[in-house]
Each structure stands twice: as structure tokens, then as C-alpha cells.
Amino acid sequence: YKEAKQLILFEKDLRAIQLASDHSEDEAIKRANFLSKCPSEPPDGRGALLQLNLGSEKVSRRFDGDDTLADALHWVGAHGSEIYEKVMSREWCIVDLNRYPVAPIDCEKNQKKTLQYIGCWPSGILEVRPSPEKWASGEDTNMAGSARGLGAASASMIN
């Protein structure tokens, strides 16, 4: 019951954040600033395709393998500056759905790591979700899943 209620509130918060740029010039400027920090998107047929699940919405774009997690986080921020803030504060987390078991990615620790290093090459499916209590409090930072991707580090290195 608690988890279901948390997910309903999460979806509601996420929608409100995504709609905020329609009503706030300040939010639109913050999102544009995040987008300006993103590297240019490789042409079709090149780069890694990264899908981001924001609740029921799915967005995707291509990145080069040597682009960093910080670049992908700026792309997340372009969908809502508060999403970026909540992820960095660990209220919410980003998980790689291609890993099993699914575990939060330590975004602070891995910002400068390449997408290939964290396992999002040649593709990745990331999802923003509410953080597990132990992850949010910093108690459990060793939530390892399996390694995946070409040249990827083991999951224990990125969690």
C-alpha cells in the first residue's frame, strides 16, 4: 500500500514538474540552460540510443559512448530542473533497467564517467523513480546489479 501511494504521488509530482515550463519563464530558462550543456546529438546510425522513462512518458536521444553521465543528467534536467535536483539529492533515483537486479546509479559519484563505462553502450534504458529509503538516506550505497554493455564497469563500481 505504501509503495503504491508513493508511486501515485511520484507520478503526480513528475507531471507537475514537467508542466511547470508552460507557466514559468524561470523554469523555461533553467531547462534551456540544462539543454545548452548537452553535447550535440550524433547523426542517425551513430552513438548510443538512451531511453529515459519519466513515469509513463518515454523520451530518447542518442549520445556518443564517450559522453558522460553528467551529459545525460543535463538532458534529464532539460525535462524539468526539479527532476535533476531530486535525483542529485537522492529523493529520486535513476536506474538502468537493463541491469538485473535493478539498482540506483550513484549519479554524484559517476558524473564524470562515460556512458560506456556505466553500461549504457550501445544502448541504455534509464528510469527516474522514487528512491528506496536506504538509498535516499545514504545507508545502502552497494546495491549492485549485473554488469552489461561493451566495456562496462562492474555494477559494484557504479553503485
LINPEGI-V541330 format. One record per residue. RES is the residue in one small letter. PHI is phi as a letter, one per 40 degrees, with the letter a starting at -180 (* if undefined). OMEGA is omega as a letter, one per 30 degrees, with the letter a starting at -180 (* if undefined). NEAR is the number of other ideal C-beta (glycine too) atoms within 12 Angstrom. Layout:
<<RES & PHI & OMEGA & NEAR> <RES & PHI & OMEGA & NEAR>>
This chain:
<<y & * & a & 7> <k & c & a & 11> <e & c & l & 13> <a & c & l & 11> <k & c & l & 12> <q & c & l & 20> <l & c & l & 18> <i & c & l & 16> <l & c & l & 18> <f & d & l & 27> <e & d & l & 23> <k & c & l & 17> <d & c & a & 26> <l & c & l & 32> <r & c & a & 21> <a & c & l & 20> <i & c & a & 33> <q & c & a & 28> <l & c & a & 18> <a & c & a & 23> <s & c & l & 25> <d & c & a & 14> <h & b & a & 12> <s & b & l & 18> <e & c & l & 12> <d & c & l & 14> <e & c & l & 27> <a & c & l & 19> <i & c & l & 16> <k & c & a & 26> <r & c & l & 30> <a & c & l & 18> <n & c & l & 17> <f & c & a & 28> <l & c & l & 25> <s & c & l & 16> <k & c & l & 24> <c & c & l & 28> <p & c & l & 24> <s & c & a & 17> <e & c & l & 20> <p & c & l & 22> <p & c & l & 9> <d & d & l & 9> <g & g & l & 9> <r & b & l & 15> <g & g & l & 27> <a & c & l & 36> <l & c & l & 27> <l & b & l & 42> <q & b & l & 25> <l & b & l & 35> <n & c & l & 26> <l & b & a & 33> <g & g & a & 27> <s & c & l & 15> <e & c & l & 20> <k & b & l & 18> <v & b & l & 24> <s & a & l & 23> <r & a & l & 32> <r & c & l & 29> <f & b & l & 37> <d & c & a & 26> <g & c & l & 31> <d & c & l & 20> <d & c & a & 35> <t & b & l & 26> <l & c & l & 37> <a & d & l & 28> <d & c & l & 37> <a & c & l & 45> <l & c & l & 38> <h & c & l & 31> <w & c & l & 40> <v & c & l & 42> <g & c & l & 35> <a & c & l & 30> <h & c & l & 37> <g & i & a & 36> <s & c & l & 30> <e & c & l & 31> <i & c & l & 44> <y & d & a & 34> <e & c & a & 22> <k & c & l & 28> <v & c & a & 42> <m & c & l & 28> <s & c & a & 18> <r & g & l & 28> <e & c & l & 26> <w & b & l & 37> <c & b & l & 36> <i & b & l & 44> <v & b & l & 36> <d & c & a & 44> <l & c & l & 27> <n & c & l & 30> <r & c & l & 32> <y & b & f & 15> <p & c & l & 16> <v & c & a & 26> <a & a & l & 33> <p & c & l & 41> <i & c & l & 47> <d & c & a & 33> <c & c & l & 38> <e & c & a & 22> <k & c & a & 23> <n & b & a & 31> <q & d & a & 27> <k & c & l & 18> <k & c & l & 30> <t & c & l & 30> <l & c & l & 43> <q & c & a & 30> <y & c & a & 31> <i & c & l & 47> <g & g & l & 41> <c & b & l & 47> <w & b & g & 31> <p & c & l & 24> <s & a & l & 26> <g & a & l & 40> <i & b & a & 25> <l & b & l & 42> <e & b & l & 33> <v & c & a & 45> <r & a & l & 34> <p & c & a & 31> <s & c & l & 31> <p & c & a & 26> <e & d & a & 17> <k & c & l & 16> <w & c & a & 29> <a & c & a & 22> <s & c & a & 13> <g & g & a & 19> <e & c & a & 13> <d & b & l & 19> <t & b & a & 26> <n & b & a & 19> <m & b & a & 26> <a & c & l & 24> <g & b & a & 28> <s & c & l & 20> <a & c & l & 24> <r & a & l & 27> <g & g & l & 29> <l & c & l & 18> <g & g & a & 20> <a & c & l & 32> <a & c & l & 30> <s & c & a & 19> <a & c & a & 30> <s & c & l & 18> <m & c & a & 20> <i & b & a & 39> <n & b & * & 33>>
